């Protein structure tokens, strides 16, 4: 039986990689269930409500109950839809969200594919995720769904530009497109983290971290930028004609992207799996747990923004992306490039 797990052979390599991917997917989905519950609990606490508290102890099984409800509900497909594309759209959204995680390291050596061009891979695959939304809105044969998908496409493309320029500043500092290498460059303590490093460059990189955070809200259609799902205007937007499992796939894909953005902020700006202090007892905590703590903290900020910030108008959303974030990120790229070339390089 040992030859089945010998990574030196093609069959062994395939079996081991398949088991690793399955384990990663299971852990990610289970974590997603509790993250979704936390989102609802935080929102309820801000509004002084109890939130889900019936299914399981303290409502811990509520997400699993919702999952079973969606799976067993009848899928109502409206007349006039383009059925093959209608069914393909949520699957495409889910698949694109999952395969993006294949290059995300959660600890030293704990990554499915440690690509040297990991950042470019993330940008490429996350950009393809917009096709699921635009196809879902178009195939639904509904003006409201189509308008929601167009809004989402324009919004995601606009803020991907800001995200890309912010990533360039991080790449200039680390000198690598490999995510693991970027994290290792931030070892040694919180004063070496890109987002809060104790250097004059922090006056550039901390605002870049904030811009990345805000752009991530827009990229994942989170409030206050949930214009594609504005209930008062578009009755849930691009997914209004979806129900049952199809709707569930859209929601899982959306939350996978949200947690992905939380992980990217943690990895690129907050030291990833590194402890804030490079000595005991901080180093006793496993690296994967440090990354999980940082992801949960960023997600808590996502949830608080959702609960307390009013929705933007669409013209305000576009103005923020094109007239404020684009010039600021371009200026930051120039400043960081100058720092790396003339100051850090000269030293």
N, C-alpha and C positions, 0 to 999 in steps of 0.2 A: 504493500500500500504506500510505502514511502515515495516510490517513484512518481505517484500522482501529485505530490506536493514538492517535487524537485524543480525549482525555478530554472535550472539549467536546461531543462527539456521544454519544447514548445507546449506539450500538453500540461506539464506541471505549472509552467508560467501562466497558462490560460486559466487553470483551476484556481490557483492562488489569487490572481487578479480578480476573478469573478467573485470569490468569497469576500475579498476586501471591499469590492464595490457594493455587494449586497449588505455587508455589515455597515458600511458608510451610509447607504440609503436608509436602512432601518433606523439607525441612530438619529439621522437627520429628520426623518418623518416623526419619530417619537418626540424629539426635541421640539419640532414644529408644533405639535399638539399642545404642549405646555406653554410655548411662547404665545400661541394664539389665545390661550386661556389668560395668560398674564396681560395681554393687550386689553382684553375685555375687563379684567379685574381693575387694572389701572384706570381705565376710562370710567368705570363705575365708581371708584374711590374719589376721583376728582368731582364727580357729580353727586357724591354722598349717597350712592346706592350700594347694594350688597354685591351685585354681579352674580354670575353663575355660582350657585352654592348647594345645589340639590343632588346632582348626579355624582356619586362618590364623595369621599371625605373632602369637605371644603370645595366641592365642585371640581375636583381634579380629573374626573372622568368625563366632563362635559364635552370636550373636543372629540373624544372617541364616540360618544353618543351622537354627536352631530355628524360624524363621518358615516356611521351606520345608517343614519336617517337619509343622508344624501345618496348612499349606495343603493338602498332599497326603494327609494322613491321612483315613481314612473317618470321616464324621460319624455317630456312633452315636446315634440318637434313641430313648430308651426308650419302651416301650408305655404308653399312657395319658396322655401329655403333651398339653397344649393347643398343637398345633403352630404356629399363627400367632403366638401370644404368646410361645411358646418361642423362635421364631426372631427375633421383634421385640426381645426384651429385650437381647441383647448389642449389636444394632445401635443401639438407643436409647442405651445406655451410651456407646458409642463416639462417636456423633454429638453428644451433649451435651458430652462431654469436648472434642471438637474445636472446636465453635462458641464455647465459652467463651474460647478463645484469640484470638478475633477482635478483642477490645478490649485485648489485652495489648501495650503498646508495648515494643519491644526496643531502640529508639534514638530520638533526636529525629525525629519524623515517620514512623518506621517502625512503622506500625500499620495493620491492615486497616480498622478502624472506630474513629475517635477520638471515642467517645461522651462527651457531657457527664455522663451518668449511668452511666459505665463500671463503678463499684463495684457499683451496684444490679444492673446486667446480670450481672456475675459471680455475685453472690449468687443471683439468680433462676435462672440456667441451671444452676449447680452444684446447686441444690436439686432441680431436675427430674431430675438424674442418679440420684436414689434410686429413681425409678420403674423404671429398667432392672433394678435389683437385686431389688426387691420382685416385679416381674412374672416375672423369671427363677426366683425361688424358688417362687412360686405355680404357675407353668405346668409346673414339673418333675414335679408329682405325687409329691413325696417329702417326708416329714416332716422329714428332716434339712435339705434345701434350704430348705424353708419356714421352719424355725426360724432358719436362718442369715440369711435375708433379713429376718426380723422383727428379729433382733438388729442387723443393719446399719442398718435404718431408724431404730430407736430411738437408736442410737449417733450417726448422722449428724445427726438432728434436734437431739439434745441439745447437740452441740458446735458446730452452726451458730449457736446463740444466743450462745455465748461469742465466736465469730469475729465475729459481727455487732456486738457491743458493743465489741470491740477496734477494729474498723474505724471506729466512731463517734469514738473518740479521735483517730485519724489524720485523719478528716474535719474535726474541730473545729480541728486545728492548721493544716491546709492551706486550709480554707474552700472546698473543691471536691470534687465527686464524680468529676471527670475524673482518670484515673490519670496521664496525662502531666503535668497540672498539679501533682499531688501530688509527682511525681518532681522537677519543676523547682523546687518549693519547698525541696528539700533540696540545692540546688547550693551550691558554694563550699567544700566540704571536709567531712570526716567529722564535724566538730563541729556540722554542721547536719542530720545525718541524724536522723530521728525516733527511731530505736531507741537511739542512743548520743550524742545531742546533749549538748554541754557546757553544761548548764543544770540547775537544780533539778528540772525536769520529767522528767529522765532517770530519776529514782527511781520514776516512774510508768510511763514509756514502755518502759524496758528490760524490766520484768516483763511488760508487755503483749505485747512481742515474744516473750518466752518462752512465755506463755500461748497466743499465736497459733500458735507452733511446735508445742506439745503438742496443741492442738486440731486442727491440720492432720494430725498423726499419726492421731488418732482419726477424723477426717473421711474419710481415705483408707484406713482399715482397715490401717494399718501397725502392726507390732509396736512397743510391747507391747500395742497395742489391737486386735489382729487377731482379736477374738472371733468375728466372723461366719465366719472361715475356720479356726476352731480344729480342727485335724486330729484331736486326741484325743477330741473330743466330736462334731463334726459332719461329719467326713470331707470337709473343704474347704468346707463351708457352702453358700451359695446357688448355687455353680457346680458342685456335685458331679456333677450329671447332664449336664454339658456336656463336649464333646470337640471335637477338631479345630479348625476355623475359628471356631466359636461361642465356644469357650474362649479362643482367641487374641484375639477382639474384646473380651472382658471384660478380659483382661490389658492390652491396649493402652490401653483406657479408664482402667483403674486407674492405670497409670504416667503417662498424660497428666495426670491429676488430681494425682498426686504432684509432677510437675515444675511444674505450675501453681501449687501451693502454695509451692514453692521460689521461683518467680518473684514471687509476691505478697509474700512476706517480703522479698525483695531490693528490690522496687519501693517498698513502703510504709515499710520501716524502715531499709534500708541504702543509700539514695540511688540505687537503680536503676542507670542507666548512668553515673552520675557517678563520677569518680575520687575516691579518699580525700583527695588533695591537689590543689588547683586550680593546679598549675604543672608545668612540664616536670621530668622525663621522663614523669610520670604522664599528662599530657594528650596525649602522643603515641599512647597506646594507644586504638584506636577504641572509642567508647561501647558498641557492641554486645558487644565482647569483655569490657568491665568487667562488664556484666550477666551474661554467660555464666560468668565467674569466680565471681561471687557465687552464682549458681544452683548451680554445681557444689559450692561450699563448703557451702551449706545441704543439698544432697542427700547430701554426705558425712556430715553430722551425722545425717540420716535413717537412713543405712545403719549408722552406728555404734550408734545407739539400737536398731536391729533386731538387731544382733549381740550386745549386752551387757546389755540390760535384759530381765528375765523378764516373761512375760505377766501382765497384771492379771486378777483375777477380774471377772466382769461387774458385781457389786455395787460393787466398788472403782471401776470405770470410771464408773458412773453417779454415785457419791458425789463423785468428783473434779469432774465436770462441773457438777452441780447445787448442791453444798454448798460448793465452794471457788472454782471459776472464775466462776460466776455472780455471787456477792457481790463478788468482787474486781474484776471488769470493770465492774460497776455503780458501785462506788466510784471507779474510775479515770475513768469518764465524768464523774462529778460534779467530781472534782478538775481534770481537763483543762478542762472548761467554765468552772470558776471561774478558772483560770489565764488562759484566753483572754479572759474578760470583764473581770476586775478588774485583772490584771497586764499581760499583753501588750497588751490593748486600751487600758488606761489609759496605757501608755507611748506 
